[in-house]
């Protein structure tokens, strides 16, 4: 018959577990990985273990095990705050009234081009992909815009871009200068 070592503290009785990594891994599986455990987080797994077992540095082992659990890393949501609250864009009333403008860069050269100017209508999601160069400045982008977008759809009320606001401002200035009108 095997003798068990019981750890008693403040009237709580817990089974003392030797530092056997295979035995501890088996216990972790039952408390964290099994279907009934549902990959609980660090606090819940530690509370469950601590109510039944004792071994030195248990908390450290639980933190390490849960933080390195592949399924937890893949399935748990990202909980850090974003830098700013998301703002919903109003739904445009007509096509090409609000557009987005962005770039896909560092592409392999094709017919001398290494980037794509992507212009998307917010309402219809219709997209124009315009070949360009990574070195294109606001003036060149304005020329491409007039040639490929303005001639087909007219001037939008708003342009949304993930580019630097300075670029967007220079783009608007170059666009109106090319159109020979006041901004």
VEXMIDREN-80070 format. One record per residue (C-alpha): x negated, y negated, z; residue in three letters; residue number from 1. Coordinates in steps of 0.1 Angstrom, whole numbers, always signed. Layout:
BEGIN
+-------+-------+-------+------+-----+
|  east | north |    up | rest |  nr |
+-------+-------+-------+------+-----+
|     X |     Y |     Z |  ALA | NUM |
...
+-------+-------+-------+------+-----+
END
This chain:
BEGIN
+-------+-------+-------+------+-----+
|  east | north |    up | rest |  nr |
+-------+-------+-------+------+-----+
|    +0 |    +0 |    +0 |  UNK |   1 |
|   -13 |   -35 |    -9 |  UNK |   2 |
|   -15 |   -62 |   +16 |  UNK |   3 |
|    -3 |   -97 |    +7 |  UNK |   4 |
|   -18 |  -128 |   +20 |  UNK |   5 |
|    +9 |  -154 |   +30 |  UNK |   6 |
|    +0 |  -191 |   +32 |  UNK |   7 |
|   +20 |  -209 |   +59 |  UNK |   8 |
|   +21 |  -247 |   +62 |  UNK |   9 |
|   +48 |  -268 |   +79 |  UNK |  10 |
|   +70 |  -237 |   +82 |  UNK |  11 |
|   +69 |  -230 |   +45 |  UNK |  12 |
|   +58 |  -195 |   +35 |  UNK |  13 |
|   +41 |  -190 |    +1 |  UNK |  14 |
|   +23 |  -162 |   -15 |  UNK |  15 |
|   -15 |  -169 |   -17 |  UNK |  16 |
|   -28 |  -162 |   -52 |  UNK |  17 |
|   -65 |  -154 |   -58 |  UNK |  18 |
|   -84 |  -175 |   -84 |  UNK |  19 |
|   -78 |  -149 |  -111 |  UNK |  20 |
|   -73 |  -166 |  -145 |  UNK |  21 |
|   -53 |  -137 |  -160 |  UNK |  22 |
|   -29 |  -136 |  -130 |  UNK |  23 |
|   -25 |  -174 |  -129 |  UNK |  24 |
|   -18 |  -174 |  -167 |  UNK |  25 |
|    +9 |  -148 |  -162 |  UNK |  26 |
|   +25 |  -169 |  -135 |  UNK |  27 |
|   +23 |  -200 |  -157 |  UNK |  28 |
|   +40 |  -181 |  -185 |  UNK |  29 |
|   +69 |  -172 |  -162 |  UNK |  30 |
|   +73 |  -207 |  -148 |  UNK |  31 |
|   +66 |  -228 |  -179 |  UNK |  32 |
|   +66 |  -207 |  -212 |  UNK |  33 |
|   +95 |  -182 |  -207 |  UNK |  34 |
|  +128 |  -190 |  -223 |  UNK |  35 |
|  +144 |  -196 |  -189 |  UNK |  36 |
|  +117 |  -221 |  -180 |  UNK |  37 |
|  +122 |  -241 |  -213 |  UNK |  38 |
|   +87 |  -257 |  -212 |  UNK |  39 |
|   +94 |  -278 |  -182 |  UNK |  40 |
|   +72 |  -308 |  -176 |  UNK |  41 |
|   +43 |  -311 |  -151 |  UNK |  42 |
|   +64 |  -322 |  -121 |  UNK |  43 |
|   +90 |  -295 |  -125 |  UNK |  44 |
|   +65 |  -267 |  -131 |  UNK |  45 |
|   +44 |  -278 |  -101 |  UNK |  46 |
|   +75 |  -279 |   -78 |  UNK |  47 |
|   +85 |  -245 |   -90 |  UNK |  48 |
|   +51 |  -230 |   -84 |  UNK |  49 |
|   +45 |  -248 |   -51 |  UNK |  50 |
|   +78 |  -234 |   -37 |  UNK |  51 |
|   +66 |  -198 |   -41 |  UNK |  52 |
|   +28 |  -198 |   -45 |  UNK |  53 |
|    -4 |  -212 |   -32 |  UNK |  54 |
|   -39 |  -214 |   -47 |  UNK |  55 |
|   -66 |  -241 |   -44 |  UNK |  56 |
|   -64 |  -269 |   -70 |  UNK |  57 |
|   -29 |  -257 |   -82 |  UNK |  58 |
|   -18 |  -292 |   -92 |  UNK |  59 |
|   -50 |  -297 |  -114 |  UNK |  60 |
|   -43 |  -263 |  -131 |  UNK |  61 |
|    -7 |  -272 |  -138 |  UNK |  62 |
|   -16 |  -305 |  -153 |  UNK |  63 |
|   -42 |  -289 |  -175 |  UNK |  64 |
|   -19 |  -261 |  -186 |  UNK |  65 |
|   +11 |  -283 |  -195 |  UNK |  66 |
|   -10 |  -309 |  -212 |  UNK |  67 |
|   -26 |  -283 |  -234 |  UNK |  68 |
|    +6 |  -264 |  -242 |  UNK |  69 |
|   +10 |  -265 |  -280 |  UNK |  70 |
|   +48 |  -262 |  -280 |  UNK |  71 |
|   +51 |  -291 |  -255 |  UNK |  72 |
|   +28 |  -313 |  -276 |  UNK |  73 |
|   +48 |  -306 |  -308 |  UNK |  74 |
|   +83 |  -308 |  -293 |  UNK |  75 |
|   +82 |  -334 |  -266 |  UNK |  76 |
|   +93 |  -370 |  -276 |  UNK |  77 |
|   +68 |  -398 |  -276 |  UNK |  78 |
|   +77 |  -420 |  -246 |  UNK |  79 |
|   +54 |  -450 |  -249 |  UNK |  80 |
|   +71 |  -483 |  -256 |  UNK |  81 |
|   +67 |  -498 |  -290 |  UNK |  82 |
|   +51 |  -531 |  -293 |  UNK |  83 |
|   +83 |  -549 |  -300 |  UNK |  84 |
|  +120 |  -539 |  -300 |  UNK |  85 |
|  +133 |  -528 |  -334 |  UNK |  86 |
|  +155 |  -553 |  -352 |  UNK |  87 |
|  +182 |  -541 |  -376 |  UNK |  88 |
|  +183 |  -558 |  -409 |  UNK |  89 |
|  +217 |  -571 |  -420 |  UNK |  90 |
|  +232 |  -551 |  -449 |  UNK |  91 |
|  +228 |  -571 |  -481 |  UNK |  92 |
|  +260 |  -579 |  -501 |  UNK |  93 |
|  +245 |  -575 |  -536 |  UNK |  94 |
|  +217 |  -554 |  -551 |  UNK |  95 |
|  +183 |  -570 |  -551 |  UNK |  96 |
|  +193 |  -597 |  -526 |  UNK |  97 |
|  +169 |  -583 |  -500 |  UNK |  98 |
|  +139 |  -563 |  -511 |  UNK |  99 |
|  +108 |  -547 |  -495 |  UNK | 100 |
|   +74 |  -552 |  -509 |  UNK | 101 |
|   +44 |  -530 |  -500 |  UNK | 102 |
|   +13 |  -514 |  -514 |  UNK | 103 |
|    -1 |  -479 |  -517 |  UNK | 104 |
|   -38 |  -483 |  -519 |  UNK | 105 |
|   -70 |  -463 |  -522 |  UNK | 106 |
|   -56 |  -440 |  -549 |  UNK | 107 |
|   -79 |  -423 |  -575 |  UNK | 108 |
|   -83 |  -445 |  -605 |  UNK | 109 |
|   -57 |  -439 |  -633 |  UNK | 110 |
|   -59 |  -461 |  -664 |  UNK | 111 |
|   -81 |  -485 |  -644 |  UNK | 112 |
|   -56 |  -489 |  -616 |  UNK | 113 |
|   -62 |  -479 |  -579 |  UNK | 114 |
|   -31 |  -491 |  -562 |  UNK | 115 |
|    +7 |  -493 |  -566 |  UNK | 116 |
|   +29 |  -522 |  -557 |  UNK | 117 |
|   +62 |  -507 |  -543 |  UNK | 118 |
|   +93 |  -528 |  -545 |  UNK | 119 |
|  +125 |  -514 |  -531 |  UNK | 120 |
|  +161 |  -529 |  -531 |  UNK | 121 |
|  +174 |  -527 |  -495 |  UNK | 122 |
|  +210 |  -521 |  -507 |  UNK | 123 |
|  +206 |  -495 |  -535 |  UNK | 124 |
|  +172 |  -481 |  -526 |  UNK | 125 |
|  +162 |  -485 |  -563 |  UNK | 126 |
|  +125 |  -486 |  -565 |  UNK | 127 |
|   +99 |  -501 |  -589 |  UNK | 128 |
|   +64 |  -487 |  -588 |  UNK | 129 |
|   +40 |  -512 |  -604 |  UNK | 130 |
|    +4 |  -502 |  -610 |  UNK | 131 |
|   -21 |  -527 |  -597 |  UNK | 132 |
|   -56 |  -531 |  -582 |  UNK | 133 |
|   -66 |  -531 |  -545 |  UNK | 134 |
|   -81 |  -565 |  -551 |  UNK | 135 |
|   -49 |  -581 |  -563 |  UNK | 136 |
|   -43 |  -614 |  -544 |  UNK | 137 |
|   -10 |  -632 |  -538 |  UNK | 138 |
|   -11 |  -650 |  -572 |  UNK | 139 |
|   -16 |  -617 |  -591 |  UNK | 140 |
|   +12 |  -600 |  -571 |  UNK | 141 |
|   +35 |  -630 |  -579 |  UNK | 142 |
|   +27 |  -625 |  -616 |  UNK | 143 |
|   +35 |  -588 |  -614 |  UNK | 144 |
|   +67 |  -596 |  -595 |  UNK | 145 |
|   +79 |  -620 |  -622 |  UNK | 146 |
|   +70 |  -596 |  -650 |  UNK | 147 |
|   +86 |  -564 |  -634 |  UNK | 148 |
|  +112 |  -576 |  -609 |  UNK | 149 |
|  +123 |  -612 |  -615 |  UNK | 150 |
|  +130 |  -606 |  -652 |  UNK | 151 |
|  +153 |  -577 |  -644 |  UNK | 152 |
|  +169 |  -586 |  -610 |  UNK | 153 |
|  +164 |  -623 |  -604 |  UNK | 154 |
|  +150 |  -640 |  -572 |  UNK | 155 |
|  +158 |  -622 |  -539 |  UNK | 156 |
|  +170 |  -641 |  -509 |  UNK | 157 |
|  +145 |  -623 |  -486 |  UNK | 158 |
|  +114 |  -602 |  -490 |  UNK | 159 |
|  +104 |  -578 |  -462 |  UNK | 160 |
|   +68 |  -567 |  -461 |  UNK | 161 |
|   +45 |  -550 |  -436 |  UNK | 162 |
|   +17 |  -571 |  -449 |  UNK | 163 |
|    +1 |  -600 |  -430 |  UNK | 164 |
|   +26 |  -629 |  -428 |  UNK | 165 |
|    -1 |  -651 |  -443 |  UNK | 166 |
|    -1 |  -629 |  -474 |  UNK | 167 |
|   +37 |  -630 |  -476 |  UNK | 168 |
|   +36 |  -668 |  -473 |  UNK | 169 |
|    +9 |  -671 |  -500 |  UNK | 170 |
|   +30 |  -648 |  -522 |  UNK | 171 |
|   +61 |  -670 |  -519 |  UNK | 172 |
|   +40 |  -701 |  -526 |  UNK | 173 |
|   +24 |  -685 |  -557 |  UNK | 174 |
|   +58 |  -671 |  -569 |  UNK | 175 |
|   +75 |  -706 |  -568 |  UNK | 176 |
|   +44 |  -723 |  -583 |  UNK | 177 |
|   +45 |  -698 |  -612 |  UNK | 178 |
|   +83 |  -703 |  -616 |  UNK | 179 |
|   +75 |  -741 |  -615 |  UNK | 180 |
|  +101 |  -748 |  -588 |  UNK | 181 |
|  +101 |  -761 |  -552 |  UNK | 182 |
|   +98 |  -736 |  -523 |  UNK | 183 |
+-------+-------+-------+------+-----+
END
